[in-house]
Every structure is written in structure tokens, then in C-alpha cells.
Amino acid sequence: MEELELAAHLRFDQDMNDVLSFLRQRGLKETERTLLNELQNAKVVQSGEHEAKTDSVERVREACGSDFKDLDQCVREYEGLQNALKTIVSERCKPELNCLLFPVFAYLYVEFITLGKSSIAEEFVKKYGPQHEPYYQEYIRQFACITTATQLAASPLALFMKPKRTLIRLSRESEREMDRILVDLPVLGDLIKSNVSIELTENPARTSEAMENVRGCVLGEAPKTLNKTKVFSGIFKDLTSSSVVQNGAEHIVTEEKNSDKASKKKKAKGKDPSNLKKLKTDPNAPPWNRIPLPDMSEAWKADHSAAQAESSKRCKSLYDNRPTIYFYSIRNPDASACCFDVSENSNLLAIGYSDSSVYFHSLTPDPLKCLKSASELESLSVDSDELDIEMWDESSAKSYVRFCGHSGPVYGVSYSADKQLLLSCSEDSTIRLWSIPLRTSLLSYRCGMAPVLDVEFGPFGGYFATGDADSAAFVWVVERHTPVRVLNKHIACVNCVRFHPNSNYVATGSDDRTVRLWDLLNGQCVRLFTGHKAGIQSLGFSPDGRMLASGASNGDVMIWDIAQGQMMHNFNSHTATVCSVDFSRDSSYIASGGLDEQVIIHSLLSSSSIVDSTLLLDAGPSARGELSSCSFRTRNIPVQQVHFTRRNLLYCFGVKSQ
């Protein structure tokens, strides 16, 4: 009976954590705060009721490395650490050493709960919790709701508190000062030594501004060696002039033999060298045969050539032309729109709704048509010059089409590169593959029982990636029902996934406030970006492959340099969740849309940049006077999707409330 009661409590705790994670993901802060207060006041399980359950206590103790007993001394030493950081530590080292306070606070609270001292834990969190930075208060509220070891064992926070999970980077000078003050704080010294990874650098101590740009996550900073891993951030510039031949799982690219000769002739004749530049291979691009890529169809190559031609007509810069924005407001009284996706050529729009339906719309005057039936197609002459027209059923032409098949809200949709397929993911734990010409579901994928929160097709098709509420991301091949890569180092919901433009990497954003970059070749994490103060809700790669943008639920938008593994820009313009980010086609501007009903465009050429890990520099406005930033407010409509077209026009989408 006791085992059944314990299992019931564990299930309840896990359910509450799932509910809180969902509320946080959807930006329902007031509801989350109310639920947290009710749980705390009700004390769902009476303090100490199940603390005698030795297995749960020992499991938490083993995970957290608890080994000391004098709890009153712990509290005294924590207060001593605070005083030492205020009065003894030099001003140069204070910003780095202040990063010790929250991890020590968290580990102490876990220790108190593990030992069954909930009253001490409650007093501890009430006294010292409010003294921490605002971006740690969400964690502190979650800690305050944990009053027993069984609740701690079922909480995701126990994963945060594993030994050596938190990393703090210190200069040599800061390390010496830390050792000096810990001489008088032996218990905290042992706790830090056992649970916190200290990484030493030869650089001088960092400033407060530099430290603020890496703080916010319980995990601390990224290991320096991780962000120095070689990453092929370049893109394939000349896709149509190379012959891609598939041989089993390998793809070999045979360059045209006369390309160099043709280039020399053009150069000798004084042709525009810009065309020659386009034919050069990006030195940072991966080899074509690094990972298996799907065949490039003739239709795909034709569309790519059209995109290259259309790019010459784009607005070359936003300082010559004020931004042109098309805003589409969606009205559907029966259900709310949860997600959007726009095809690469900006002709098609897909929307996933809370009633489990998926709509796709034409954004051009051309209606959507369905293929004729198999019997009708067999009667057509393959020699007909108008076969491409005759194969379509004119009577089926519509401006939009509705797909039904899921049994829960649809959280993500994504078009394939050739615009013939559509993926959707749902709360029902499934991913569905839809055929647009046939208007039917082709396949259904499932991996686990957790809701799938996002899905995206690879830029060349063939692959797709998903992120779920069970803190895992997966990479799939369209033809297989099981994933080919499992990406599982996040410790909270994976809210968004994006493919790098060269299809060799996948980025994931999570409620654990980190952004990770994964190598598809081996499934390893090659970049870890920290600095966000809230969960990541949106991601986007720049078309040139050099940058990654991430938007968080607190309104921050950060730009990351993939090759260098560090932050480039930090924009704090939004006041609510950033739902979508997108780069202009020339990678010079970033647009973001959020629940604060704003569209904001920032220049990446004239903004404050983190050019060194120890300094925050203001580049100031460019000599040419580019537009630094501008914002546009809607008429009480949240901006849920932003998309730059091939001509650098900006499409925005939102749901108009009834």
C-alpha cells in the first residue's frame, strides 16, 4: 500500500511539473504563479509524510552528493559568503565570484529537503530567495514548492542539481580570492568542490556586463572546449552547377571540368566579378559527402535557380528603403492558431490549430489544386505538351485546404524543400507527413508519449527534426518510422528545432534556457549557448549560415556567432514572449515578432556587439547611416510568425481575437 501511495504522489508531482512547463511555454505567467501559490499553500503532501521512504531519499542523496550534517552551520556560512562577497572581495573579482551564490543556494536547499528538514528549507528560501536576481526567481518559486524528498526525486530540478552539472569560469585572480574566503567557510568549500565545476582561464576577470551575458541558467556557462569544436558553418553556394550523384548512403559532387576555364575567360573579358564570386566554394562549407543528402530533383534545381534570379530584385538594404511589411491577421472563431510556417518561396502558408486541424493556404492568386485520380492520370498521354496542366483537377481548386488526423493541438508545421510535403506535430505525441498534391496523410511517426512541440524539414528534404516535452530532440529520415539521431542533453522541454542551411547541423532551444547545436554526423553537441534569462521559444539561422538567433519568453533576442561560439548581439526590445525570428536574405537584418504585438527589425551592422568575452563594446551607427532598429505595433494582434521573402519583404502573421 505504501508503495502505491508513493507512486501516486510521484505521478501527481510529475503531472504538476508538466502543467507548469506547459503554462510557462505558452506565456501564461499569471496562471503559473497562481498554481504555484496554491501548491505551496496546500502543501500537496504533508511535510515529512514520505521522508521515511529510504529509496527516494537515497536516490536524491546519490544524485546530489549530500554528505554533511550541520545544517545551522550551512546557513551561517551562506550568510558569511554573502558578506565576504560584499566586503572582502575586490571589485575586479566580484562579478565572477557573485556567480557562486545561486548554485550554492540551490544545493543547500536540496540538501535540506533531502535530510527531511523542510522547516529549515522553508525559512532559508524565504530569507535568501528574494535576494537573488529576478531571472532566478522562477527557479526559486519551484524550489519553494518542493517540501519532501519524494517531490524532489520526481522534480526536473533534481536533474539540475547533479554533481558537477553547474560550470563557472573564473580567472586566476578570482580563484585565489575564492580560496581565501572559503578558508573560513569549510562546509561551503566542500560543497563547491563536490558539486560545482570550476574552469580556470588566463584572461583577466570579466566585468559585470560580460557576466550578465552568460548568466541566467542553472547550468552556468558552457565548457570552453565545447564551443571551440570545429563547425562547418558555411553553405553550398553553387548547387545547380555541380553534379550530385547518389551512391548508396554517400553523395559525391563532381565539379564541372570547364568551370575554372570559363571563370578565367569571363575575368579576362572584364565581366562583373560578382558572378565569379558566387561560383567560389565557401571555405567553411562541409564536403557534400559528409552526411548523406537526398537527390536534387530537376524541379528543386529549377526553383533554386529562380530564387537566385529573384534575389537580384530584392531590396538591397533597409537604409535605402523603409521596411515593407505585409501583415496577415487570421480569424478563426472555432479554434486558436498555435503555429505557422511559410514556404521558402513565400507562396504557401501552413497553420496548425488547437482543434487538431492543419490548414494550408495559397498566398498568391493561384488556387491550390489536387492531382487527378490514378485512373484519370493513366488515361493521359505522356507525350502531351500540356501534361503538366492536364494532370491537375481544376474542379478541386481552392484558396485553402484543411487536413485532419491529429487528436490534439498542433504545435508545429513545416514545408519540405520542394513544397510537395508538409509535416505537422501535435500534443498527441505524433508527427504526420501530408502530401499536398494528394491532400492526404502519408505516414505517421511516434517516439515516446510526450507531446511533440516543434518540427522542421531539412533544407534539402529527406531529413526532419522534432523536439518534445520530454527534454529530447530527434532527427528522422522521411522513409523510416524510427529516428536516426537522439539528441538528449537538455533537461527541460525542447520548444524549437531548426536545421542549419547546409543541413549538417540542428539547433535546439529549451526551457532550460540554453541553445544547443548538434552535429548530424555523430549526434554530438558541438555548441552550447548560455545567457538567456528565460526559456527559448524561437530559433532562426541566417541564410549565410554564420549566425543563429534565439528568442525567449522574457522578450530577449540574442544573436550567436556559430564559428566563434559566442554572443554577437543582445536585443531587449520586446516585453513579452518572442514567438518568431527571421533573418533578411542578405543576413544583414533580424526581424522578430512577439506576444507584445510588435514587429521589431534590428540591423546587425550597427548594433552593440559582444566582440570579446571580457568587454561589451558599442559599435555605434555605421558611417553610411543604416537603419539601426525600428518597431511596428499591430492593432492588438500578437505577432506569431515573421518571414522574409526572397526580395526582403517581410510577411507577418497573427491571430485576431474575436
C-alpha positions as CSV (number, residue, x, y, z in Angstrom):
1,M,0.0,0.0,0.0
2,E,2.8,2.4,0.9
3,E,4.4,1.7,-2.5
4,L,1.2,2.5,-4.3
5,E,0.8,5.8,-2.3
6,L,4.4,6.8,-3.1
7,A,3.8,6.0,-6.8
8,A,0.6,8.1,-6.8
9,H,2.5,11.0,-5.3
10,L,5.3,10.7,-7.8
11,R,2.8,10.7,-10.7
12,F,1.0,13.7,-9.2
13,D,4.3,15.6,-8.9
14,Q,5.2,14.8,-12.4
15,D,1.8,15.9,-13.7
16,M,2.1,19.2,-11.9
17,N,5.6,19.8,-13.4
18,D,4.2,19.1,-16.9
19,V,1.3,21.5,-16.3
20,L,3.7,24.2,-15.0
21,S,6.0,23.6,-18.0
22,F,3.1,24.0,-20.4
23,L,1.9,27.2,-18.8
24,R,5.4,28.6,-18.9
25,Q,5.8,27.6,-22.6
26,R,2.6,29.4,-23.6
27,G,3.5,32.6,-21.7
28,L,0.6,32.2,-19.1
29,K,2.7,33.7,-16.3
30,E,-0.3,34.7,-14.1
31,T,-1.8,31.3,-14.2
32,E,1.5,29.6,-13.5
33,R,2.1,31.9,-10.5
34,T,-1.4,31.2,-9.1
35,L,-0.9,27.5,-9.4
36,L,2.5,27.7,-7.7
37,N,1.0,29.6,-4.8
38,E,-1.9,27.1,-4.4
39,L,0.5,24.2,-4.4
40,Q,2.7,25.9,-1.9
41,N,-0.2,26.8,0.4
42,A,-1.9,23.4,0.2
43,K,1.4,21.6,0.7
44,V,0.2,18.8,-1.6
45,V,2.0,16.2,0.5
46,Q,2.3,16.9,4.2
47,S,5.8,17.8,5.2
48,G,7.8,14.7,6.1
49,E,5.0,12.3,5.3
50,H,7.1,10.3,2.9
51,E,10.6,11.3,4.1
52,A,11.0,7.9,5.6
53,K,11.0,6.3,2.2
54,T,14.6,5.3,2.1
55,D,14.8,4.5,-1.6
56,S,13.7,8.0,-2.7
57,V,15.9,9.8,-0.2
58,E,19.0,7.7,-1.1
59,R,18.3,8.3,-4.8
60,V,18.2,12.1,-4.3
61,R,21.3,11.9,-2.0
62,E,23.2,9.9,-4.6
63,A,22.2,12.4,-7.3
64,C,23.1,15.5,-5.3
65,G,26.2,14.3,-3.4
66,S,24.8,15.1,0.1
67,D,27.3,14.3,2.8
68,F,27.2,16.9,5.5
69,K,25.1,17.2,8.6
70,D,25.4,20.6,10.5
71,L,22.6,22.5,8.8
72,D,22.8,25.5,11.1
73,Q,26.4,25.9,10.2
74,C,25.4,25.7,6.5
75,V,23.1,28.7,6.9
76,R,25.7,30.7,8.9
77,E,28.3,30.0,6.2
78,Y,26.0,31.0,3.4
79,E,25.4,34.4,5.1
80,G,29.2,34.6,5.6
81,L,29.7,34.0,1.9
82,Q,27.3,36.8,1.1
83,N,29.1,39.2,3.4
84,A,32.5,38.2,2.1
85,L,31.4,38.9,-1.5
86,K,30.2,42.4,-0.4
87,T,33.1,43.5,1.8
88,I,36.2,41.4,1.3
89,V,36.4,40.5,-2.4
90,S,37.9,43.1,-4.7
91,E,35.7,45.0,-7.2
92,R,37.5,43.3,-10.1
93,C,36.7,39.8,-9.0
94,K,33.3,40.5,-7.5
95,P,31.3,40.0,-10.8
96,E,32.7,36.5,-11.3
97,L,32.5,35.3,-7.7
98,N,28.9,36.5,-7.4
99,C,28.0,33.6,-9.7
100,L,28.7,31.3,-6.8
101,L,25.7,32.5,-4.8
102,F,22.8,30.9,-6.6
103,P,24.3,27.5,-7.2
104,V,25.3,27.3,-3.5
105,F,21.8,28.4,-2.5
106,A,20.2,25.7,-4.7
107,Y,22.5,22.9,-3.5
108,L,21.9,23.9,0.1
109,Y,18.1,23.8,-0.4
110,V,18.3,20.4,-2.0
111,E,20.4,19.2,1.0
112,F,17.8,20.5,3.5
113,I,15.0,18.7,1.7
114,T,17.0,15.5,1.3
115,L,17.6,15.3,5.0
116,G,14.0,16.0,5.8
117,K,14.5,19.4,7.2
118,S,11.6,21.1,5.4
119,S,11.2,23.8,8.1
120,I,14.8,24.9,7.8
121,A,14.4,24.8,4.0
122,E,11.3,27.0,4.1
123,E,13.0,29.6,6.3
124,F,16.1,29.5,4.1
125,V,14.2,30.2,0.9
126,K,12.1,32.9,2.4
127,K,15.1,34.8,3.8
128,Y,17.6,34.4,1.0
129,G,15.5,33.7,-2.1
130,P,14.3,37.3,-2.7
131,Q,18.0,38.5,-2.6
132,H,18.8,36.8,-5.9
133,E,18.5,38.3,-9.3
134,P,15.0,38.5,-10.9
135,Y,15.8,35.9,-13.5
136,Y,16.4,33.3,-10.8
137,Q,13.1,33.8,-9.1
138,E,11.3,31.3,-11.3
139,Y,13.6,28.6,-10.1
140,I,13.3,29.7,-6.5
141,R,9.5,29.5,-6.7
142,Q,9.8,26.0,-8.0
143,F,12.2,25.1,-5.2
144,A,9.7,26.5,-2.6
145,C,7.0,24.1,-3.8
146,I,9.3,21.1,-3.1
147,T,8.9,20.2,0.6
148,T,9.7,16.4,0.6
149,A,12.4,14.1,-0.8
150,T,9.8,12.3,-2.8
151,Q,8.8,15.5,-4.5
152,L,12.4,16.3,-5.2
153,A,13.0,12.9,-6.7
154,A,10.2,13.5,-9.2
155,S,11.2,17.1,-10.0
156,P,13.2,18.1,-13.0
157,L,15.1,20.3,-10.6
158,A,16.9,17.2,-9.3
159,L,18.5,16.9,-12.7
160,F,19.8,20.5,-12.4
161,M,21.4,19.6,-9.1
162,K,23.6,16.6,-10.1
163,P,27.3,16.9,-9.0
164,K,29.5,18.9,-11.4
165,R,26.5,19.9,-13.5
166,T,27.0,23.6,-12.9
167,L,30.1,25.2,-14.5
168,I,31.6,28.5,-13.5
169,R,34.5,30.1,-15.3
170,L,37.0,32.1,-13.2
171,S,40.2,34.0,-13.7
172,R,43.3,33.0,-11.7
173,E,42.8,36.1,-9.6
174,S,39.2,35.3,-8.8
175,E,40.2,31.7,-7.9
176,R,42.8,33.0,-5.4
177,E,40.2,35.3,-3.8
178,M,37.7,32.4,-3.7
179,D,40.1,30.1,-1.9
180,R,40.9,32.9,0.5
181,I,37.3,33.4,1.6
182,L,36.5,29.7,1.7
183,V,39.2,29.1,4.3
184,D,36.7,30.4,6.9
185,L,33.8,28.6,5.2
186,P,34.8,24.9,5.2
187,V,31.3,23.4,4.7
188,L,30.6,25.6,1.6
189,G,34.1,24.9,0.4
190,D,33.5,21.2,0.4
191,L,30.0,21.7,-1.3
192,I,31.5,23.8,-4.1
193,K,34.4,21.4,-4.6
194,S,32.0,18.4,-4.8
195,N,29.2,19.9,-6.9
196,V,30.4,22.9,-9.0
197,S,32.9,22.6,-11.9
198,I,35.4,25.5,-11.8
199,E,37.0,26.2,-15.1
200,L,40.1,28.5,-14.9
201,T,41.2,30.9,-17.6
202,E,44.3,33.0,-18.1
203,N,42.2,36.1,-19.0
204,P,41.6,38.9,-16.6
205,A,38.5,38.9,-14.5
206,R,35.4,39.8,-16.5
207,T,33.2,42.8,-16.0
208,S,29.6,42.9,-14.7
209,E,28.3,43.5,-18.3
210,A,30.2,40.5,-19.6
211,M,29.0,38.2,-16.8
212,E,25.4,39.2,-17.2
213,N,25.6,38.0,-20.8
214,V,26.3,34.4,-19.7
215,R,24.2,34.2,-16.5
216,G,20.6,33.0,-16.2
217,C,20.8,29.3,-16.4
218,V,21.3,26.9,-13.5
219,L,23.9,25.1,-15.6
220,G,26.1,28.1,-15.6
221,E,28.4,28.6,-18.6
222,A,29.4,26.3,-21.5
223,P,32.7,24.5,-21.3
224,K,35.2,26.4,-23.3
225,T,36.5,23.4,-25.1
226,L,32.9,22.5,-26.3
227,N,32.4,25.9,-28.1
228,K,35.8,25.5,-29.8
229,T,34.9,22.4,-31.6
230,K,35.2,22.7,-35.4
231,V,31.9,23.6,-37.0
232,F,31.3,23.9,-40.8
233,S,29.2,27.0,-40.7
234,G,29.4,27.7,-44.5
235,I,26.8,27.0,-47.1
236,F,26.8,25.4,-50.5
237,K,26.8,28.4,-52.8
238,D,26.6,26.8,-56.3
239,L,24.1,24.0,-56.0
240,T,23.0,23.9,-59.7
241,S,26.3,23.8,-61.4
242,S,27.5,20.7,-59.5
243,S,26.5,17.2,-60.4
244,V,25.3,15.3,-57.3
245,V,25.4,11.6,-57.7
246,Q,24.0,9.2,-55.1
247,N,25.8,6.0,-54.4
248,G,24.2,4.2,-51.5
249,A,24.5,6.4,-48.5
250,E,27.2,8.6,-50.0
251,H,26.9,11.6,-52.3
252,I,29.8,12.6,-54.4
253,V,30.0,16.0,-56.1
254,T,31.8,16.2,-59.4
255,E,32.6,19.8,-60.3
256,E,32.3,20.8,-63.9
257,K,35.6,20.5,-65.5
258,N,35.5,23.7,-67.5
259,S,34.3,25.9,-64.6
260,D,37.8,27.3,-64.0
261,K,38.4,27.9,-67.7
262,A,35.0,29.7,-68.0
263,S,35.8,31.8,-65.0
264,K,39.2,32.9,-66.4
265,K,37.6,33.8,-69.7
266,K,35.0,36.0,-68.0
267,K,37.6,37.6,-65.9
268,A,39.7,38.4,-69.0
269,K,36.8,40.0,-70.7
270,G,36.2,42.3,-67.8
271,K,32.9,40.8,-66.7
272,D,31.3,41.6,-63.5
273,P,33.3,39.7,-60.8
274,S,30.3,39.4,-58.6
275,N,29.1,36.4,-60.7
276,L,32.5,34.7,-60.3
277,K,32.3,35.2,-56.5
278,K,29.1,33.3,-56.4
279,L,30.8,30.2,-58.0
280,K,33.5,30.1,-55.4
281,T,33.2,27.4,-52.8
282,D,32.7,28.6,-49.2
283,P,35.9,27.5,-47.3
284,N,33.8,26.9,-44.2
285,A,31.2,24.7,-46.0
286,P,31.3,21.0,-45.3
287,P,32.0,18.4,-48.0
288,W,29.0,17.3,-49.9
289,N,29.6,13.7,-48.9
290,R,30.0,14.5,-45.1
291,I,26.4,13.3,-44.5
292,P,24.0,11.6,-46.9
293,L,21.9,14.1,-48.8
294,P,18.8,13.4,-50.9
295,D,18.9,13.6,-54.7
296,M,18.4,17.1,-56.0
297,S,15.4,16.9,-58.4
298,E,15.2,18.9,-61.5
299,A,12.2,20.8,-60.1
300,W,14.3,21.7,-57.0
301,K,17.1,22.9,-59.1
302,A,14.8,25.0,-61.2
303,D,13.3,26.6,-58.1
304,H,16.8,27.2,-56.7
305,S,17.8,28.9,-60.0
306,A,14.6,31.0,-59.9
307,A,15.5,32.0,-56.3
308,Q,18.9,33.2,-57.4
309,A,17.4,35.2,-60.2
310,E,14.8,36.7,-57.9
311,S,17.4,37.7,-55.3
312,S,18.7,40.3,-57.7
313,K,15.4,42.1,-57.4
314,R,15.4,42.2,-53.6
315,C,15.6,45.4,-51.6
316,K,19.3,45.6,-51.2
317,S,19.2,47.4,-47.9
318,L,16.8,48.8,-45.4
319,Y,18.5,52.1,-45.2
320,D,17.7,52.8,-48.9
321,N,14.1,51.6,-48.4
322,R,11.9,51.7,-45.3
323,P,10.8,48.2,-44.4
324,T,7.8,46.9,-46.3
325,I,5.7,44.6,-44.1
326,Y,2.6,42.6,-45.1
327,F,0.6,41.6,-42.0
328,Y,-1.9,38.8,-42.3
329,S,-4.4,38.5,-39.5
330,I,-6.0,35.1,-39.1
331,R,-9.6,34.8,-38.0
332,N,-11.0,31.5,-36.8
333,P,-13.7,31.6,-34.2
334,D,-13.7,27.9,-33.7
335,A,-10.0,27.4,-32.6
336,S,-6.9,29.3,-32.0
337,A,-3.8,29.1,-34.2
338,C,-0.8,27.5,-32.4
339,C,1.8,27.6,-35.2
340,F,2.7,28.8,-38.6
341,D,5.1,28.1,-41.5
342,V,5.7,29.8,-44.8
343,S,7.3,28.0,-47.7
344,E,10.7,29.2,-48.9
345,N,9.3,30.8,-52.0
346,S,6.7,32.6,-49.8
347,N,3.8,31.2,-51.8
348,L,2.3,28.8,-49.3
349,L,1.2,29.2,-45.6
350,A,0.5,26.4,-43.2
351,I,-1.3,26.9,-39.9
352,G,-1.8,24.4,-37.0
353,Y,-4.8,24.9,-34.8
354,S,-5.8,23.9,-31.2
355,D,-8.7,21.8,-32.6
356,S,-6.1,19.4,-34.1
357,S,-6.6,20.6,-37.7
358,V,-4.0,21.8,-40.2
359,Y,-4.7,24.3,-42.9
360,F,-2.6,25.3,-45.8
361,H,-3.3,28.4,-47.8
362,S,-2.1,30.0,-51.0
363,L,-0.6,33.4,-50.6
364,T,-0.8,34.1,-54.3
365,P,-3.8,34.5,-56.6
366,D,-3.2,31.0,-57.9
367,P,-5.5,28.5,-56.1
368,L,-4.4,25.1,-54.7
369,K,-5.2,22.2,-56.9
370,C,-5.4,18.5,-56.3
371,L,-4.0,15.8,-58.6
372,K,-6.5,13.8,-60.6
373,S,-7.3,10.2,-59.6
374,A,-5.0,7.4,-60.6
375,S,-7.4,6.2,-63.3
376,E,-7.7,9.6,-64.8
377,L,-3.9,10.0,-64.8
378,E,-3.5,6.7,-66.6
379,S,-5.7,8.0,-69.4
380,L,-3.4,11.0,-70.1
381,S,-0.9,10.9,-72.9
382,V,2.7,11.1,-71.7
383,D,3.6,12.8,-75.0
384,S,1.3,15.7,-74.4
385,D,2.9,19.1,-74.3
386,E,0.4,20.2,-71.7
387,L,0.8,17.2,-69.4
388,D,1.8,19.5,-66.5
389,I,-1.6,21.2,-66.8
390,E,-3.8,18.2,-67.6
391,M,-2.7,16.2,-64.5
392,W,-4.4,18.7,-62.2
393,D,-8.1,18.6,-61.3
394,E,-9.4,22.1,-62.0
395,S,-12.6,21.5,-60.1
396,S,-10.6,21.0,-56.9
397,A,-9.1,24.5,-56.9
398,K,-9.3,26.2,-53.6
399,S,-7.6,29.0,-51.7
400,Y,-7.1,26.8,-48.7
401,V,-7.2,23.1,-47.8
402,R,-7.9,21.5,-44.3
403,F,-6.2,18.4,-43.1
404,C,-7.5,16.3,-40.2
405,G,-5.7,13.4,-38.5
406,H,-4.3,14.5,-35.1
407,S,-6.1,14.1,-31.9
408,G,-4.7,17.1,-30.0
409,P,-3.5,20.7,-30.6
410,V,-1.0,21.0,-33.5
411,Y,2.2,22.7,-32.2
412,G,4.4,22.7,-35.3
413,V,4.2,22.6,-39.1
414,S,6.9,22.6,-41.8
415,Y,7.1,22.6,-45.6
416,S,9.5,20.4,-47.5
417,A,12.1,22.0,-49.8
418,D,10.0,21.1,-52.9
419,K,6.7,22.2,-51.4
420,Q,5.1,18.9,-52.1
421,L,5.1,17.6,-48.5
422,L,4.0,19.0,-45.1
423,L,4.9,17.9,-41.6
424,S,2.8,18.5,-38.5
425,C,3.4,17.6,-34.9
426,S,0.9,17.5,-32.0
427,E,0.2,17.1,-28.4
428,D,-0.9,13.6,-29.3
429,S,2.8,12.6,-29.5
430,T,2.7,12.0,-33.2
431,I,4.2,13.6,-36.3
432,R,2.3,13.3,-39.6
433,L,3.5,13.6,-43.1
434,W,1.0,15.1,-45.6
435,S,1.0,15.1,-49.4
436,I,-0.1,18.5,-50.7
437,P,-0.9,17.3,-54.2
438,L,-2.8,14.3,-53.0
439,R,-4.3,16.0,-50.0
440,T,-3.9,13.0,-47.7
441,S,-1.7,11.7,-44.9
442,L,1.1,9.5,-46.0
443,L,2.9,8.5,-42.8
444,S,2.6,8.9,-39.0
445,Y,5.7,8.8,-36.7
446,R,5.9,8.4,-33.0
447,C,8.8,8.2,-30.5
448,G,7.6,8.2,-26.9
449,M,4.4,9.5,-25.2
450,A,5.4,13.2,-24.7
451,P,3.8,16.0,-26.7
452,V,5.8,17.0,-29.8
453,L,6.4,20.7,-29.6
454,D,8.1,21.5,-32.9
455,V,9.1,20.0,-36.2
456,E,11.1,21.2,-39.2
457,F,12.1,19.8,-42.6
458,G,15.8,19.8,-43.6
459,P,16.7,22.5,-46.2
460,F,17.2,19.8,-48.9
461,G,14.4,17.5,-47.7
462,G,15.0,13.9,-46.7
463,Y,15.6,14.7,-43.0
464,F,13.4,16.4,-40.4
465,A,13.9,17.2,-36.7
466,T,11.5,17.3,-33.8
467,G,11.6,18.5,-30.2
468,D,9.3,17.2,-27.4
469,A,8.1,18.0,-23.9
470,D,10.3,15.1,-22.5
471,S,13.5,17.2,-23.0
472,A,14.6,15.3,-26.1
473,A,15.1,16.2,-29.8
474,F,15.1,13.7,-32.6
475,V,16.4,13.6,-36.2
476,W,14.4,11.5,-38.6
477,V,14.6,10.2,-42.2
478,V,11.3,10.5,-44.0
479,E,11.3,6.9,-45.1
480,R,11.9,5.5,-41.6
481,H,9.4,5.2,-38.7
482,T,12.2,5.5,-36.1
483,P,14.6,8.4,-35.5
484,V,18.2,8.1,-36.7
485,R,19.6,10.5,-34.1
486,V,18.5,11.1,-30.5
487,L,19.7,14.5,-29.0
488,N,19.1,14.3,-25.3
489,K,21.3,16.7,-23.3
490,H,18.6,19.2,-22.5
491,I,17.0,19.0,-19.1
492,A,13.6,20.7,-19.9
493,C,11.1,20.9,-22.8
494,V,12.6,21.3,-26.2
495,N,10.4,24.1,-27.6
496,C,12.0,24.7,-31.0
497,V,14.3,23.0,-33.6
498,R,15.9,24.4,-36.7
499,F,18.2,23.0,-39.4
500,H,21.4,24.8,-40.4
501,P,21.2,25.9,-44.1
502,N,23.8,23.3,-45.0
503,S,21.8,20.5,-43.4
504,N,24.7,19.2,-41.4
505,Y,23.6,20.7,-38.0
506,V,20.4,21.1,-36.0
507,A,19.8,23.8,-33.3
508,T,17.5,23.2,-30.4
509,G,16.1,25.7,-27.8
510,S,14.8,24.6,-24.5
511,D,13.0,25.7,-21.3
512,D,16.4,25.1,-19.6
513,R,17.4,28.5,-21.1
514,T,20.1,27.0,-23.3
515,V,20.5,26.8,-27.1
516,R,22.4,23.8,-28.4
517,L,23.9,23.0,-31.8
518,W,24.1,19.3,-32.8
519,D,26.2,17.6,-35.5
520,L,24.1,15.2,-37.5
521,L,27.2,13.2,-38.4
522,N,27.6,11.8,-34.9
523,G,24.8,13.3,-32.9
524,Q,27.2,15.2,-30.6
525,C,26.5,18.6,-29.2
526,V,29.1,21.0,-30.6
527,R,27.8,24.3,-29.3
528,L,26.2,25.3,-26.0
529,F,25.0,28.9,-25.8
530,T,24.0,30.3,-22.3
531,G,22.9,33.8,-21.3
532,H,19.1,33.7,-21.7
533,K,17.1,34.6,-18.6
534,A,14.0,32.6,-19.7
535,G,13.0,29.6,-21.8
536,I,13.8,29.6,-25.5
537,Q,10.7,29.9,-27.7
538,S,12.1,30.6,-31.2
539,L,15.2,30.0,-33.3
540,G,16.4,31.0,-36.7
541,F,19.6,30.6,-38.8
542,S,21.0,33.4,-41.0
543,P,20.9,32.4,-44.7
544,D,24.7,32.6,-44.9
545,G,25.0,30.1,-42.1
546,R,27.2,32.2,-39.8
547,M,24.6,33.3,-37.2
548,L,21.9,31.8,-35.1
549,A,19.1,33.9,-33.5
550,S,17.2,32.8,-30.4
551,G,14.1,34.4,-28.8
552,A,13.0,33.9,-25.2
553,S,9.8,34.1,-23.2
554,N,11.0,37.3,-21.5
555,G,11.4,39.2,-24.8
556,D,15.1,38.9,-25.3
557,V,16.6,38.2,-28.7
558,M,20.2,37.0,-28.9
559,I,22.4,36.5,-31.9
560,W,25.2,33.9,-31.7
561,D,28.3,33.6,-33.8
562,I,28.4,29.9,-34.7
563,A,32.1,29.7,-35.6
564,Q,33.4,31.6,-32.6
565,G,30.8,30.1,-30.2
566,Q,29.9,33.3,-28.5
567,M,27.2,36.0,-28.4
568,M,27.3,38.8,-31.0
569,H,24.2,40.8,-30.1
570,N,21.7,41.0,-27.3
571,F,18.4,42.8,-28.1
572,N,16.0,43.6,-25.2
573,S,13.2,45.3,-27.2
574,H,10.3,43.0,-26.7
575,T,8.3,43.0,-23.4
576,A,6.7,39.5,-23.9
577,T,7.4,36.1,-25.4
578,V,9.3,36.3,-28.8
579,C,7.3,33.9,-31.0
580,S,9.3,34.1,-34.2
581,V,12.7,35.4,-35.5
582,D,13.9,35.5,-39.1
583,F,16.9,37.0,-40.9
584,S,16.8,39.0,-44.1
585,R,18.0,37.1,-47.2
586,D,21.3,39.1,-47.1
587,S,21.8,38.3,-43.4
588,S,22.0,42.0,-42.5
589,Y,18.8,42.4,-40.5
590,I,16.9,40.4,-38.0
591,A,13.1,40.6,-37.6
592,S,11.2,39.4,-34.5
593,G,7.6,39.2,-33.6
594,G,6.1,38.6,-30.2
595,L,3.1,38.5,-27.9
596,D,3.6,42.2,-27.1
597,E,2.0,42.9,-30.5
598,Q,5.2,44.3,-32.0
599,V,7.3,43.6,-35.1
600,I,10.9,44.8,-34.4
601,I,13.7,44.9,-37.0
602,H,17.3,45.3,-35.9
603,S,20.4,46.0,-38.0
604,L,23.2,43.5,-37.4
605,L,25.7,46.0,-38.8
606,S,25.3,48.9,-36.3
607,S,24.3,47.2,-33.1
608,S,26.1,46.6,-29.8
609,S,28.2,43.5,-30.2
610,I,30.0,41.2,-27.9
611,V,33.3,41.2,-29.7
612,D,35.3,39.8,-26.7
613,S,34.4,37.7,-23.7
614,T,35.7,40.4,-21.3
615,L,34.2,43.5,-22.9
616,L,30.9,44.9,-24.1
617,L,31.5,47.4,-26.9
618,D,29.1,49.8,-28.6
619,A,29.8,49.9,-32.3
620,G,27.6,52.9,-32.8
621,P,25.8,53.8,-36.0
622,S,27.5,53.0,-39.3
623,A,29.2,55.7,-41.3
624,R,26.7,55.0,-44.1
625,G,23.8,55.6,-41.7
626,E,22.0,52.3,-41.8
627,L,18.7,51.8,-40.0
628,S,19.7,50.7,-36.5
629,S,16.3,49.4,-35.4
630,C,12.6,50.1,-35.9
631,S,9.4,48.7,-34.4
632,F,5.9,48.4,-35.7
633,R,2.9,47.8,-33.5
634,T,-0.2,45.9,-34.6
635,R,-3.8,46.6,-33.7
636,N,-4.0,44.4,-30.7
637,I,-2.8,41.3,-32.6
638,P,0.1,39.2,-31.3
639,V,2.8,38.5,-33.9
640,Q,3.3,34.8,-34.1
641,Q,5.3,34.4,-37.3
642,V,7.7,36.6,-39.3
643,H,9.2,35.7,-42.7
644,F,11.5,37.5,-45.1
645,T,10.7,36.8,-48.7
646,R,13.4,36.4,-51.4
647,R,13.0,40.1,-52.2
648,N,13.5,41.1,-48.5
649,L,9.8,41.9,-48.0
650,L,8.6,41.0,-44.5
651,Y,5.5,38.8,-44.1
652,C,4.0,38.7,-40.6
653,F,1.1,36.6,-39.2
654,G,-1.1,36.7,-36.1
655,V,-4.4,35.6,-34.8
656,K,-7.1,38.3,-34.3
657,S,-9.1,37.6,-31.2
658,Q,-12.9,37.7,-31.6
